[in-house]
């Protein structure tokens, strides 16, 4: 199965449902959900950086 990358990215940008088990698309969908949740002040993910010792 070939994925039309431009079509998928356009659909994701429009927040349309994209059905795929492709790990890259799943990550993009999760990131979009996280960005959209900022408006609701509830982040779904976070990154913490600490210096190594």
C-alpha positions as CSV (number, residue, x, y, z in Angstrom):
1,X,0.0,0.0,0.0
2,X,1.4,3.4,-1.0
3,X,0.6,6.4,1.1
4,X,0.2,9.8,-0.7
5,X,2.2,11.8,1.8
6,X,0.9,15.2,0.6
7,X,-2.7,14.0,0.9
8,X,-2.2,12.7,4.4
9,X,-0.5,15.9,5.6
10,X,-3.3,18.0,4.1
11,X,-5.9,15.9,5.7
12,X,-4.1,16.1,9.1
13,X,-3.8,19.8,8.7
14,X,-7.5,20.1,8.2
15,X,-8.0,17.9,11.3
16,X,-9.7,15.2,9.2
17,X,-9.7,11.6,10.3
18,X,-6.8,9.6,8.7
19,X,-7.0,5.9,9.2
20,X,-3.6,4.3,9.2
21,X,-1.5,2.0,11.3
22,X,1.7,3.6,10.0
23,X,3.8,4.6,13.1
24,X,4.8,8.0,11.6
25,X,1.2,8.9,11.0
26,X,0.2,7.8,14.5
27,X,2.9,10.1,15.9
28,X,1.7,13.0,13.8
29,X,-1.8,12.5,15.0
30,X,-0.7,12.4,18.6
31,X,1.3,15.6,18.2
32,X,-1.7,17.3,16.6
33,X,-3.9,16.2,19.5
34,X,-1.3,17.6,21.9
35,X,-1.0,20.9,20.2
36,X,-4.8,21.2,20.0
37,X,-5.1,20.4,23.7
38,X,-3.0,23.5,24.6
39,X,-6.1,25.6,24.0
40,X,-7.7,23.6,26.8
41,X,-4.6,24.0,29.0
42,X,-4.1,20.2,29.2
43,X,-1.0,19.0,27.6
44,X,-0.9,15.3,26.8
45,X,2.9,15.0,26.7
46,X,5.8,16.8,28.1
47,X,9.6,16.7,27.8
48,X,11.9,17.2,30.8
49,X,15.6,17.9,30.3
50,X,18.0,17.5,33.2
51,X,21.8,17.9,33.1
52,X,23.7,14.7,33.2
53,X,26.2,14.3,36.1
